[in-house]
């Protein structure tokens, strides 16, 4: 529930944790949310991620969890992708014109593929 990306370098045994500054912290979870209304207050940040040789892509949403539950077919929302280097530095923020469920990246064509929110359409985005 906390917007944290953890990178494990298996060669050096080094770990990097990246937290979106505008997302929840562990103290937010303890101080502000009660279990009976958690789903009404919880915002979904990271939805999916994929990797490339020199960077990784994180699909972000930003809607309330309660709004996502009943609106899987709502393509009027759009998704965002953040691109990070392997040291956790933000390289790019990309706003997409569709709501996506998941993403994948092709290095050979520099193309980000996105599976639509209804999981029935694949969209292509050139990422140069």
C-alpha positions as CSV (number, residue, x, y, z in Angstrom):
1,X,0.0,0.0,0.0
2,X,3.0,2.3,0.3
3,X,4.3,3.5,-3.0
4,X,7.8,2.0,-2.7
5,X,9.9,0.4,-5.5
6,X,12.7,-1.8,-4.2
7,X,15.6,-2.7,-6.6
8,X,17.8,-5.6,-5.6
9,X,21.2,-5.7,-7.3
10,X,22.1,-9.4,-7.2
11,X,25.7,-8.9,-8.2
12,X,26.6,-6.4,-5.5
13,X,23.9,-7.3,-3.0
14,X,22.9,-3.6,-2.9
15,X,19.3,-2.6,-2.3
16,X,17.7,0.7,-3.4
17,X,14.3,1.8,-2.2
18,X,12.4,4.6,-4.0
19,X,9.3,6.2,-2.5
20,X,7.2,8.7,-4.4
21,X,7.4,11.8,-2.2
22,X,3.7,12.6,-2.6
23,X,2.6,9.0,-1.7
24,X,1.8,7.5,1.6
25,X,4.4,6.7,4.2
26,X,4.2,4.0,6.8
27,X,3.3,6.6,9.4
28,X,0.5,7.9,7.2
29,X,-0.9,4.4,7.1
30,X,-0.8,4.1,10.9
31,X,-2.0,7.7,11.7
32,X,-4.7,8.4,9.1
33,X,-6.3,5.3,7.9
34,X,-8.8,3.1,9.8
35,X,-9.5,-0.4,8.5
36,X,-13.3,0.3,8.2
37,X,-12.8,3.2,5.6
38,X,-9.4,2.3,4.1
39,X,-10.7,1.6,0.7
40,X,-12.5,5.0,0.6
41,X,-9.3,6.8,1.3
42,X,-6.6,4.7,-0.4
43,X,-5.1,6.1,-3.6
44,X,-3.5,3.6,-6.0
45,X,-0.1,4.7,-7.2
46,X,2.0,1.9,-8.8
47,X,0.0,-0.5,-11.0
48,X,2.6,-2.3,-13.0
49,X,6.3,-2.1,-14.0
50,X,8.6,-3.4,-16.7
51,X,12.4,-3.2,-17.3
52,X,14.9,-2.4,-19.9
53,X,18.6,-2.7,-19.9
54,X,19.3,0.8,-18.7
55,X,16.1,1.8,-17.1
56,X,12.7,0.7,-15.8
57,X,9.1,1.9,-16.4
58,X,6.4,2.2,-13.7
59,X,2.8,2.5,-14.6
60,X,1.0,4.9,-12.3
61,X,-2.7,5.6,-11.8
62,X,-3.6,8.0,-9.0
63,X,-7.3,7.2,-8.6
64,X,-8.9,6.2,-5.4
65,X,-9.2,2.4,-5.0
66,X,-12.9,2.6,-4.5
67,X,-13.2,4.4,-7.9
68,X,-11.1,1.7,-9.6
69,X,-13.3,-1.1,-8.4
70,X,-16.4,-0.2,-10.2
71,X,-14.9,1.4,-13.3
72,X,-12.7,-1.2,-15.0
73,X,-14.4,-0.3,-18.3
74,X,-13.8,3.5,-17.8
75,X,-11.3,4.4,-20.4
76,X,-11.9,8.2,-19.9
77,X,-9.1,8.1,-17.3
78,X,-5.5,8.0,-18.5
79,X,-2.4,6.5,-17.1
80,X,1.1,7.9,-16.4
81,X,4.5,6.2,-16.8
82,X,7.5,7.2,-14.8
83,X,10.9,6.1,-16.2
84,X,13.8,5.6,-13.7
85,X,17.5,4.7,-14.1
86,X,18.8,1.7,-12.1
87,X,19.9,4.1,-9.3
88,X,16.4,5.2,-8.8
89,X,16.6,8.6,-10.4
90,X,13.5,9.8,-12.3
91,X,14.4,10.3,-15.9
92,X,11.0,11.0,-17.5
93,X,7.4,11.4,-16.8
94,X,5.0,10.4,-19.6
95,X,1.3,11.0,-19.7
96,X,-0.6,8.5,-21.9
97,X,-3.9,9.0,-23.7
98,X,-5.4,5.7,-22.4
99,X,-6.1,4.0,-19.1
100,X,-3.8,0.9,-18.9
101,X,-3.8,-2.2,-16.9
102,X,-0.2,-3.3,-17.5
103,X,2.9,-2.4,-19.6
104,X,5.8,-4.1,-21.4
105,X,8.8,-2.6,-23.3
106,X,10.5,-3.7,-26.5
107,X,14.1,-2.6,-26.6
108,X,14.5,-3.4,-30.3
109,X,11.7,-1.1,-31.4
110,X,11.8,1.4,-28.5
111,X,8.1,0.7,-28.0
112,X,6.1,0.6,-24.8
113,X,3.1,-1.7,-25.1
114,X,0.1,-1.1,-22.8
115,X,-2.7,-3.5,-22.2
116,X,-6.0,-1.5,-21.9
117,X,-7.9,-1.3,-18.6
118,X,-10.4,-3.9,-19.9
119,X,-7.6,-6.2,-20.9
120,X,-8.9,-6.5,-24.5
121,X,-6.8,-3.9,-26.5
122,X,-3.0,-3.4,-26.8
123,X,-1.7,0.1,-27.3
124,X,1.7,1.1,-28.7
125,X,3.8,4.1,-27.7
126,X,7.1,5.0,-29.2
127,X,9.6,5.8,-26.4
128,X,12.7,7.6,-27.9
